[in-house]
């Protein structure tokens, strides 16, 4: 039971291991004494073996300008869904464009230059995909690790589908429903950056797969991609560092060499806009996109939790029409 409360799979396994180890010591003791010794031994072992925090408080009631790597766009209701960007346009009093033509998830890869990343070395087709994403169609094949399937099934049923967010296909059969991809934009009209919302849903009934708000920012001479996933009252942000991939491909990773790269769970104060943010180092993500020999694009989107790989999304990306 103590191991199960640790949540992390390694801690879950550590629980019965410690129980078996202390069993000879507590043989003949009362149940209460045996339980106390086992739990104390488990807590000491867990503290010694798992020193890296998986979640930690980064900031409390901070101004958005102090956390440029966070996308502070929250859903005001209990449901995110495929119309989030339209509702956001009303909040921002900006011009809304549904399924904007010939637009990308980033305005230009030149915004990411810095460090050891040089956009000129990126394959032209890879660059076109990022700067003109709507020219392409995507096929997805999910590859889940067996250990995470039961937990994800519970998460998908209890959270993802009711929220209309982060509803990744469970298997190939679900993926064969087809994926519709579009980018909705909001132009605030004040010279500020255009909001780009990449929305993916199932082709048969428009059920949301995910809604991501894509932004770029620069700090200390380096550019980053920040993707905000709106949630009721807050957001989950993935800030990714760009790297060159051999052969002209592009890698975006949360395991960057700078502190900004990572994942952040944020609550947005509805009255002041202040942010209370947790950093989530236990979550890892890496996206690789490259040109294949057949003139199309391939992508691998890998995720890990507590240092354990749990999902890879394989994409085939081809030009529409």
Order of alpha helices (4+ residues) and beta strands (2+ residues): alpha-alpha-alpha-beta-alpha-beta-alpha-beta-alpha-alpha-beta-beta-beta-beta-beta-beta-beta-beta-beta-beta-beta
